[in-house]
């Protein structure tokens, strides 16, 4: 997308390209010089129009830059929290699984052979968990542990001489819980465990526990942070470091009384200063709800901390965060400053060009001024080419303006004119800030297009696709959807942005049903005419996505990105396997979309299906009869 500075350069260059020759200097006769007057007027027009667009562009760029930085920061923290949960939650699942098998009577902890197979099988499927064990009231522990090379072995430990163990079992809570970090001397490491007490008939018979290693958690942080700016960390409460890349290979000084290092003496001196009041300042970027952050000046350098508290993994909350040097995020701000300098220079050049043009003009420019006013309002489609003239000066003026208008008409095809127009006329930018929005996305694709197209000429293929897109686009636009892009014979559209649409899911599904009806009628026409009928696959999914101006500084699109887009596209592909091969229309919607639909929509559940390229599965429904 052209930036505001590009507009200024296009206007200046287009006008300049149509000028040649000059006028003799006019003598002073007591009246104002039309040359000076017109030069001044055009300069003011350029200053107001180009300067206005430049000002809006710089304002929009600065807001979008900060918003994008905030969105990236929020996404980083959200990814961190998600990765930590995915690393620890399997321990909860396994502890609960073992406890439930015992409660149901499927396994007897006294039968070490069968029970050992249960522990070994449970541990094999969760690489995040280092051991699964069962605490007996007799102060013995039977466990399955993972060792170097992935080897799993069974073992038993007697804790009769451990007063802490005895005290813990004597007062163990009834509900499942995470225990605080603890040190195991024989393994020279710190661990956290999810404990699930087991009671039969009101009698305590033991507790199932799944254990995660702090060393492995730190190695996990180091791995996910490779190649990215910043240092990831997890604090236990506020004053203890639970996980950090430097702890991935062990950390000196840990013991039974000091299982995790204190923050004040931690090797990462920047992290150690996270709560320092001196030199602290607020961030200028907006953070998501639940995420906090600030900047601290340490050793003459500014460092940014962003973090979020994660509850439910122990008596103290986990503080999951990331810190980085300010220089790591200064690139985008530097680009914005460069864009401002270039834009201001283009504005100055435009004014100089306007003065030169004004000195060459000797005739009234009322029509030109009126047309230039429409340029400022971005009403390019309402402007007709200025007619030529037998007079050299007026003809030069007309050709210059027409050259500029020609360039702007081309640019109008490739820029989001409505977004810029809204900003110019109303001063609003909410629709273009990159932010998280709840949207519903639709993907369509012609079924078996390759086999149909191979027997057609290029013009016939183009006519076929254009007719198909006419039907699909008409149904989408009738429900006020936004067509994001055409991809070959596919269409991507979404609802919920730029305008908020609480009924986005229903709009998308009504559009899908309308498309199905349109394809049915078109196929009736095709069969009557002897043409090949077409089938269509449609996938619809709802969820949170980043919406706004996305791209590089030189090329930006108003679009959506996020997992919701990938799932929507995969649902469309899934229609190949869930519908008969000769189906005219396939419409699949996700559980997230189905939950937002009213009783007027007929849904048929087809189970939970994995989605290619994504962890987890998705509830899938067929929309329609």
TORROPA-341565 format. One line per field, with one value per residue (C-alpha): residue number from 1; x, y, z. Coordinates in Angstrom, 1 decimal, decimal comma. Example, Ala and Ser with C-alpha at 12.3 -4.5 7.8 and 13.67 -1.06 7.14 Angstrom:
# TORROPA-341565
seq	(1 2)
x	(12,3 13,7)
y	(-4,5 -1,1)
z	(7,8 7,1)
# end
This chain:
# TORROPA-341565
seq	(1 2 3 4 5 6 7 8 9 10 11 12 13 14 15 16 17 18 19 20 21 22 23 24 25 26 27 28 29 30 31 32 33 34 35 36 37 38 39 40 41 42 43 44 45 46 47 48 49 50 51 52 53 54 55 56 57 58 59 60 61 62 63 64 65 66 67 68 69 70 71 72 73 74 75 76 77 78 79 80 81 82 83 84 85 86 87 88 89 90 91 92 93 94 95 96 97 98 99 100 101 102 103 104 105 106 107 108 109 110 111 112 113 114 115 116 117 118 119 120 121 122 123 124 125 126 127 128 129 130 131 132 133 134 135 136 137 138 139 140 141 142 143 144 145 146 147 148 149 150 151 152 153 154 155 156 157 158 159 160 161 162 163 164 165 166 167 168 169 170 171 172 173 174 175 176 177 178 179 180 181 182 183 184 185 186 187 188 189 190 191 192 193 194 195 196 197 198 199 200 201 202 203 204 205 206 207 208 209 210 211 212 213 214 215 216 217 218 219 220 221 222 223 224 225 226 227 228 229 230 231 232 233 234 235 236 237 238 239 240 241 242 243 244 245 246 247 248 249 250 251 252 253 254 255 256 257 258 259 260 261 262 263 264 265 266 267 268 269 270 271 272 273 274 275 276 277 278 279 280 281 282 283 284 285 286 287 288 289 290 291 292 293 294 295 296 297 298 299 300 301 302 303 304 305 306 307 308 309 310 311 312 313 314 315 316 317 318 319 320 321 322 323 324 325 326 327 328 329 330 331 332 333 334 335 336 337 338 339 340 341 342 343 344 345 346 347 348 349 350 351 352 353 354 355 356 357 358 359 360 361 362 363 364 365 366 367 368 369 370 371 372 373 374 375 376 377 378 379 380 381 382 383 384 385 386 387 388 389 390 391 392 393 394 395 396 397 398 399 400 401 402 403 404 405 406 407 408 409 410 411 412 413 414 415 416 417 418 419 420 421 422 423 424 425 426 427 428 429 430 431 432 433 434 435 436 437 438 439 440 441 442 443 444 445 446 447 448 449 450 451 452 453 454 455 456 457 458 459 460 461 462 463 464 465 466 467 468 469 470 471 472 473 474 475 476 477 478 479 480 481 482 483 484 485 486 487 488 489 490 491 492 493 494 495 496 497 498 499 500 501 502 503 504 505 506 507 508 509 510 511 512 513 514 515 516 517 518 519 520 521 522 523 524 525 526 527 528 529 530 531 532 533 534 535 536 537 538 539 540 541 542 543 544 545 546 547 548 549 550 551 552 553 554 555 556 557 558 559 560 561 562 563 564 565 566 567 568 569 570 571 572 573 574 575 576 577 578 579 580 581 582 583 584 585 586 587 588 589 590 591 592 593 594 595 596 597 598 599 600 601 602 603 604 605 606 607 608 609 610 611 612 613 614 615 616 617 618 619 620 621 622 623 624 625)
x	(0,0 1,4 2,2 1,1 4,6 4,1 0,9 2,8 5,5 3,0 1,1 4,4 5,9 2,7 2,1 5,8 5,8 3,2 4,9 7,4 8,3 7,8 6,4 8,1 8,2 5,2 5,9 4,4 1,3 -0,2 -2,3 -1,7 0,2 -1,9 1,3 2,2 -1,4 -1,8 1,6 0,5 -2,9 -1,5 1,1 -1,6 -3,7 -0,8 0,0 -3,6 -4,3 -1,0 -0,1 -3,5 -3,0 0,6 -0,5 -3,2 -0,7 2,0 -0,6 -2,0 1,5 2,5 -0,7 -0,5 3,2 2,5 -0,6 1,3 4,1 1,5 -0,2 3,1 4,0 0,6 0,9 4,3 3,0 -0,1 2,1 4,3 1,3 -0,1 3,3 3,7 0,2 0,8 4,0 2,4 -1,2 -0,3 0,9 -2,6 -4,2 -1,9 -2,3 -6,1 -6,0 -4,1 -6,4 -9,5 -8,3 -7,8 -11,1 -13,0 -11,4 -9,6 -6,2 -5,1 -2,0 -1,0 -0,7 2,7 2,9 -0,3 0,0 3,5 2,3 -0,3 2,4 4,8 2,1 0,9 4,5 5,3 2,7 3,7 7,3 6,7 6,3 9,5 7,9 4,5 4,3 1,9 2,3 1,2 0,1 3,0 5,4 6,5 6,4 6,1 7,1 7,9 10,6 12,1 15,9 18,5 17,8 14,0 14,5 11,5 12,1 10,0 11,3 10,3 11,4 10,9 10,4 10,1 13,1 11,9 9,9 8,8 7,2 5,5 4,2 2,9 1,0 -0,5 -2,0 -2,5 -5,4 -8,5 -8,5 -6,0 -3,2 0,3 2,9 5,6 9,0 11,1 14,6 15,5 19,0 19,5 18,6 20,3 17,3 14,2 10,7 7,1 4,3 0,6 -0,8 -4,2 -5,3 -7,2 -9,9 -12,1 -15,1 -13,8 -10,5 -7,2 -5,4 -2,7 -2,1 -1,2 1,5 2,9 6,2 7,8 11,4 12,3 15,5 13,4 11,0 13,9 15,3 11,8 11,9 15,4 14,2 11,0 13,0 15,7 16,0 13,7 14,5 14,1 14,6 11,8 11,3 8,9 8,8 7,3 5,5 7,5 10,8 11,8 12,9 11,1 12,4 14,9 17,2 20,3 18,7 18,4 21,7 21,3 21,8 24,4 23,5 20,1 19,3 16,5 16,0 16,6 14,9 14,7 17,0 16,0 15,5 17,8 21,0 20,0 22,6 20,4 21,0 18,4 15,7 16,9 15,9 12,4 10,7 13,2 11,4 14,3 14,4 11,0 8,6 5,4 5,1 3,6 2,1 -1,2 -1,2 -4,0 -6,1 -4,2 -0,8 1,4 4,6 7,0 10,5 13,5 16,8 19,6 23,3 22,5 20,2 16,4 14,9 11,2 9,5 6,1 4,5 1,2 0,3 -0,8 -2,7 -3,5 0,0 0,8 0,1 1,9 1,0 3,4 4,7 5,2 7,1 9,7 12,3 14,3 16,4 14,6 17,0 15,3 12,1 13,4 13,5 9,8 10,0 13,0 11,1 8,3 10,7 12,3 8,8 8,0 11,3 10,6 7,0 8,0 10,6 8,0 5,7 8,4 9,2 5,5 5,2 8,3 6,9 3,6 5,4 7,2 3,9 2,2 4,8 4,1 0,3 -1,2 -4,9 -7,7 -7,7 -11,2 -11,9 -8,5 -9,0 -12,5 -11,0 -8,1 -10,5 -12,1 -8,6 -8,2 -11,5 -10,3 -13,3 -11,2 -14,1 -16,1 -13,3 -13,3 -10,2 -9,6 -10,0 -7,1 -6,8 -5,2 -3,5 -0,2 -0,5 -4,0 -3,1 0,0 -2,1 -4,7 -2,1 -0,4 -3,5 -4,7 -1,3 -1,7 -5,3 -4,3 -1,7 -4,1 -6,7 -4,2 -3,3 -7,0 -7,2 -4,6 -5,2 -8,0 -9,7 -12,6 -10,2 -8,2 -11,4 -12,9 -9,8 -9,7 -13,4 -14,0 -10,6 -11,2 -8,7 -10,3 -10,9 -7,2 -5,4 -4,1 -6,0 -7,5 -11,2 -13,8 -14,4 -16,0 -14,0 -15,2 -13,2 -14,7 -13,2 -14,4 -14,5 -12,6 -11,7 -8,5 -10,3 -12,9 -10,4 -8,1 -10,6 -11,3 -9,4 -7,9 -10,8 -13,4 -11,7 -11,7 -15,4 -16,2 -14,3 -15,7 -19,3 -18,6 -17,1 -20,0 -22,4 -20,1 -19,2 -22,9 -24,0 -21,1 -21,7 -25,5 -24,6 -22,2 -19,1 -15,7 -13,9 -10,3 -8,9 -9,4 -6,9 -7,0 -10,6 -11,0 -12,5 -11,5 -14,0 -14,7 -17,3 -16,8 -14,4 -13,9 -17,4 -18,4 -21,0 -22,4 -24,2 -21,1 -21,5 -25,1 -24,3 -21,5 -23,8 -26,7 -24,2 -23,0 -26,6 -27,3 -24,1 -25,3 -28,7 -27,0 -24,7 -27,7 -29,6 -26,4 -25,9 -29,5 -28,7 -25,3 -26,9 -29,6 -26,9 -24,7 -22,0 -20,2 -21,8 -19,6 -19,4 -18,2 -16,7 -17,2 -15,5 -16,5 -14,8 -15,1 -12,5 -10,1 -7,8 -5,5 -7,3 -5,9 -3,1 -0,7 2,5 5,8 6,2 6,1 3,1 0,2 -3,1 -6,2 -6,6 -6,8 -4,2 -4,3 -5,2 -8,8 -7,8 -5,9 -8,8 -11,3 -9,2 -8,7 -12,4 -13,0 -10,4 -12,0 -15,1 -13,3 -13,4 -16,8 -19,0 -19,5 -17,2 -20,0 -21,6 -22,8 -22,2 -20,3 -20,6 -18,6 -18,7 -16,6 -18,0 -17,0 -19,2 -22,0 -22,2 -23,1 -25,9 -29,6 -32,2 -33,0 -29,8 -29,8 -26,6 -25,5 -22,5 -19,9 -17,5 -14,2 -11,5 -7,8 -6,8 -3,6 -0,8 -2,4 -2,3 -5,6 -8,9 -12,0 -15,7 -17,2 -20,8 -22,5 -24,7 -27,9 -30,0)
y	(0,0 3,5 5,4 9,1 10,2 8,2 10,2 13,5 12,3 11,0 14,3 16,3 14,1 13,8 17,5 18,2 15,6 17,6 21,0 22,5 26,0 29,2 32,7 36,1 38,0 40,3 44,0 45,5 47,6 48,2 45,0 41,5 39,1 36,1 34,1 34,9 34,5 31,1 29,9 30,9 29,2 26,0 25,9 26,2 23,5 21,2 22,0 21,4 18,3 16,5 17,8 16,6 13,1 13,1 14,1 11,4 8,9 9,7 9,6 6,3 4,9 5,9 4,5 1,3 0,9 1,1 -1,0 -3,7 -3,6 -4,0 -6,8 -8,6 -8,2 -9,5 -12,4 -13,2 -13,3 -15,2 -17,8 -18,0 -18,7 -21,2 -23,0 -23,2 -24,5 -27,1 -28,1 -28,5 -29,5 -33,0 -33,6 -32,8 -35,1 -38,0 -37,7 -37,5 -40,5 -42,7 -41,7 -42,4 -45,8 -46,7 -45,2 -47,2 -50,4 -51,1 -51,2 -52,1 -50,2 -53,3 -55,3 -53,9 -55,8 -54,5 -51,1 -50,7 -51,2 -48,5 -46,0 -46,9 -46,5 -43,2 -41,8 -42,9 -40,6 -37,4 -36,3 -33,2 -35,4 -36,9 -39,4 -40,7 -42,1 -43,3 -42,4 -45,1 -44,4 -46,7 -43,8 -45,8 -44,5 -46,6 -44,8 -44,9 -42,5 -41,4 -41,4 -40,4 -41,7 -42,0 -45,1 -45,7 -47,7 -48,7 -48,1 -47,8 -45,4 -45,7 -42,3 -43,6 -41,5 -38,3 -36,1 -33,7 -36,5 -37,9 -34,4 -33,8 -37,1 -36,5 -33,2 -33,8 -31,8 -33,6 -31,8 -32,3 -29,7 -28,6 -28,8 -26,0 -26,6 -29,2 -30,6 -34,2 -34,9 -38,2 -36,5 -33,2 -31,3 -29,3 -30,5 -29,6 -32,2 -32,4 -34,6 -36,3 -37,8 -41,1 -42,0 -45,2 -45,2 -42,1 -43,8 -42,3 -45,0 -42,9 -40,2 -40,3 -37,7 -36,5 -34,7 -32,1 -31,1 -27,4 -28,1 -29,5 -26,5 -24,2 -26,1 -25,8 -22,0 -21,8 -23,9 -21,8 -18,6 -19,5 -16,9 -14,5 -11,2 -11,2 -13,6 -15,7 -16,5 -17,9 -16,6 -18,5 -15,7 -12,5 -13,4 -16,8 -17,9 -21,1 -21,4 -19,6 -20,5 -20,3 -23,0 -25,5 -27,2 -27,0 -24,1 -23,9 -23,5 -25,3 -27,5 -29,0 -25,7 -23,6 -25,5 -22,5 -19,5 -16,1 -13,3 -10,8 -13,0 -14,5 -14,7 -12,7 -9,3 -7,7 -10,0 -9,5 -5,8 -6,4 -5,0 -2,1 1,2 3,4 4,2 2,6 4,0 3,0 1,5 3,5 0,4 -1,0 -4,4 -7,0 -7,4 -9,4 -8,5 -6,0 -4,4 -1,5 -0,3 -0,1 1,7 -0,7 0,1 3,0 0,9 0,7 -2,7 -3,7 -6,2 -7,8 -10,5 -12,1 -14,1 -17,7 -19,2 -22,8 -24,3 -24,1 -22,0 -19,0 -17,7 -18,1 -14,9 -15,7 -13,0 -11,8 -9,0 -7,4 -4,4 -1,4 -1,6 -4,9 -3,1 0,1 -1,0 -0,3 3,1 3,9 3,1 5,4 8,2 7,6 7,6 10,9 12,5 11,2 12,3 15,8 16,0 15,0 17,7 20,3 19,1 19,2 22,8 23,8 22,1 23,9 27,3 26,5 25,4 28,6 30,8 29,1 29,6 32,6 31,8 31,3 27,9 27,8 24,4 23,1 24,3 22,6 19,4 19,6 20,0 16,7 15,1 16,2 14,5 11,4 11,5 10,4 8,7 12,0 13,9 14,1 14,8 18,5 19,4 20,7 24,2 26,1 28,2 26,7 27,6 26,2 23,1 22,5 22,8 20,4 17,8 18,0 17,5 14,7 12,9 13,2 12,0 9,0 8,0 8,4 6,3 3,4 3,8 3,8 0,2 -1,0 0,9 0,7 3,9 3,6 3,3 6,4 8,3 7,5 8,8 12,0 12,8 11,5 11,2 7,7 4,8 2,0 -0,1 -0,1 -0,6 -4,2 -5,7 -8,9 -9,2 -12,0 -12,8 -15,6 -16,6 -18,5 -20,3 -21,6 -23,7 -25,2 -29,0 -30,7 -27,5 -28,9 -31,7 -29,2 -26,6 -28,9 -29,2 -25,5 -22,7 -19,8 -17,4 -20,1 -20,8 -17,1 -16,8 -19,8 -18,6 -15,0 -16,3 -18,5 -15,6 -13,4 -15,8 -16,3 -12,6 -11,5 -13,8 -12,7 -9,0 -9,5 -10,5 -7,5 -9,8 -8,6 -10,4 -10,7 -12,2 -14,4 -17,3 -19,1 -20,6 -20,0 -17,1 -16,0 -13,8 -12,8 -11,1 -9,1 -6,5 -3,6 -3,1 -5,1 -7,8 -9,6 -12,1 -12,7 -16,5 -16,4 -14,0 -16,3 -19,3 -17,5 -16,5 -20,1 -21,4 -18,7 -19,7 -23,3 -22,2 -20,0 -22,9 -25,2 -22,8 -22,2 -25,9 -26,3 -23,6 -25,3 -28,7 -27,2 -25,5 -28,6 -27,0 -28,8 -28,2 -27,2 -28,2 -26,1 -26,7 -24,2 -24,1 -21,7 -21,1 -18,5 -17,2 -14,5 -13,1 -10,2 -7,8 -4,6 -3,4 -6,2 -6,2 -4,5 -0,8 -0,7 -3,0 -3,3 -5,1 -4,8 -8,5 -11,0 -13,4 -16,1 -19,7 -19,0 -18,6 -21,8 -23,8 -22,3 -23,3 -26,8 -27,2 -26,5 -29,2 -31,6 -31,5 -33,8 -36,7 -36,0 -35,6 -37,9 -37,2 -36,0 -33,7 -30,4 -28,4 -29,2 -26,8 -27,6 -25,4 -25,7 -26,1 -22,5 -21,3 -23,7 -22,4 -19,0 -20,1 -19,9 -22,7 -21,7 -23,4 -27,2 -28,7 -32,4 -33,3 -35,4 -35,8 -34,4 -34,3 -33,4 -30,3 -30,5 -28,3 -27,6 -29,2 -30,4 -31,4 -29,5 -30,3 -30,4 -30,0 -30,2 -27,1 -27,7 -30,7)
z	(0,0 -0,8 2,3 2,7 1,6 -1,7 -2,3 -2,0 -4,4 -6,9 -6,9 -7,3 -9,9 -11,9 -12,1 -12,8 -15,7 -17,6 -17,5 -20,0 -21,2 -19,2 -19,1 -19,3 -16,0 -15,5 -14,7 -11,6 -12,5 -9,2 -9,2 -7,8 -10,1 -11,0 -11,3 -7,7 -6,6 -8,2 -7,0 -3,5 -3,9 -5,3 -2,5 0,1 -1,6 -1,7 1,9 3,0 0,9 0,9 4,4 5,6 4,1 5,4 8,9 9,0 7,6 10,2 12,9 11,7 11,3 14,8 16,3 14,2 15,1 18,8 18,5 16,5 19,1 21,8 19,9 19,4 23,1 24,2 21,8 23,2 26,7 25,7 23,9 27,0 29,3 26,8 26,5 30,3 30,7 28,0 29,8 33,2 32,6 31,4 35,0 36,3 33,7 34,5 38,3 37,9 35,5 37,9 40,8 38,9 37,8 41,5 42,6 39,9 41,1 37,8 39,5 43,0 44,2 46,1 42,9 41,9 38,6 37,1 38,8 37,5 34,0 34,5 35,8 33,0 30,3 31,7 31,8 28,2 26,7 28,4 27,8 29,9 33,0 34,6 37,0 38,1 41,6 44,3 47,9 50,3 53,9 54,9 53,9 50,9 47,3 44,2 41,0 37,3 36,4 33,0 32,8 30,2 26,7 27,4 29,5 32,0 35,2 38,2 41,7 45,3 48,1 51,8 53,5 57,1 58,1 56,4 58,9 56,2 54,2 57,3 58,2 54,6 54,5 57,9 56,8 53,0 51,6 50,3 47,0 44,2 44,5 43,3 46,0 46,3 44,6 46,5 46,3 45,8 46,8 45,1 41,8 42,5 41,2 42,0 41,1 41,4 41,6 41,0 43,8 43,6 47,0 46,7 49,3 49,2 51,5 53,2 54,0 52,7 50,7 49,1 46,6 42,9 41,9 38,5 38,7 36,4 36,6 37,0 35,0 32,1 32,4 32,1 29,1 27,6 28,0 26,5 23,5 22,7 23,0 20,6 17,8 19,5 21,2 25,0 27,9 29,2 32,9 35,4 39,0 41,9 43,7 43,4 45,0 43,7 40,2 39,2 35,6 33,5 30,5 32,8 35,0 32,1 33,0 36,7 39,1 41,9 45,6 45,6 48,5 50,6 52,4 49,2 46,3 44,0 43,8 45,3 42,9 44,6 44,1 40,8 38,0 35,6 37,1 34,8 36,0 39,6 39,2 37,9 41,0 41,5 42,0 41,1 37,4 36,7 34,1 32,5 29,0 26,1 24,4 25,4 27,1 27,2 30,2 32,9 31,4 33,3 32,4 33,0 32,0 34,3 33,6 34,7 34,2 31,8 29,6 29,5 29,8 29,3 31,5 30,6 32,7 33,6 36,8 36,3 39,2 40,0 40,0 43,7 46,8 45,2 41,7 38,9 37,3 33,6 31,7 29,3 29,4 26,6 25,8 24,4 21,4 20,5 19,7 18,3 14,7 14,1 15,8 13,6 10,5 11,6 12,1 8,7 7,1 8,8 7,5 3,9 4,1 5,3 2,6 0,0 1,3 1,0 -2,6 -3,4 -2,2 -4,2 -7,3 -6,7 -6,6 -9,9 -11,5 -10,3 -11,9 -15,2 -15,0 -16,6 -16,6 -14,0 -12,4 -10,9 -12,4 -11,3 -7,8 -7,6 -8,9 -6,5 -3,6 -4,6 -4,6 -1,0 -0,2 -2,0 -4,3 -7,3 -9,1 -9,3 -11,1 -14,9 -16,9 -17,5 -21,2 -23,2 -24,5 -27,4 -24,8 -23,8 -20,1 -19,6 -21,7 -19,6 -16,5 -17,8 -18,9 -15,5 -13,6 -15,8 -15,4 -11,6 -11,7 -13,9 -11,3 -8,4 -10,2 -10,4 -6,7 -5,8 -7,1 -4,6 -1,4 1,2 0,2 2,6 5,6 4,6 3,7 7,1 8,8 6,7 7,2 10,7 12,3 13,5 13,3 15,3 12,2 11,1 14,4 14,6 17,5 18,8 17,6 17,8 14,1 12,0 8,9 5,8 3,2 0,0 -2,8 -6,0 -5,7 -8,5 -10,2 -11,7 -13,6 -14,9 -15,9 -17,8 -20,6 -21,0 -22,7 -20,6 -21,5 -20,6 -17,3 -16,5 -17,4 -15,3 -12,2 -12,5 -12,7 -9,6 -7,7 -8,7 -6,9 -3,8 -3,4 -3,8 -1,0 1,3 0,7 1,2 4,8 5,1 5,1 4,1 1,3 2,3 -0,9 -3,9 -3,9 -7,3 -7,2 -3,5 -1,5 2,0 3,8 7,4 9,6 12,8 11,4 10,7 12,1 15,2 14,4 17,4 15,1 12,9 13,1 12,0 9,1 7,9 8,0 6,2 3,5 3,2 2,8 0,3 -1,6 -1,6 -3,1 -5,6 -6,7 -7,0 -9,3 -11,3 -11,8 -13,1 -15,7 -16,5 -17,1 -19,3 -21,3 -21,5 -19,3 -16,5 -13,1 -10,2 -6,5 -3,6 -0,2 2,6 6,0 8,8 12,1 14,9 17,3 18,2 15,5 15,0 12,7 11,1 8,9 8,5 6,3 5,8 5,8 2,0 1,5 4,0 3,7 6,0 6,9 9,7 11,0 13,7 14,4 13,5 9,9 9,7 11,3 8,9 5,9 7,3 7,8 4,1 3,2 5,7 3,5 1,1 3,6 5,4 2,3 -0,7 -3,6 -5,9 -3,3 -4,8 -1,6 1,6 4,5 7,7 10,8 14,0 17,5 18,2 15,4 16,2 19,8 18,5 16,2 17,0 16,7 13,1 11,9 11,3 12,5 12,3 14,6 12,8 15,7 16,8 14,1 14,2 12,3 10,1 11,3 14,7 18,1 19,4 17,7 16,6 17,0 13,5 12,4 9,0 8,3 6,4 5,6)
# end
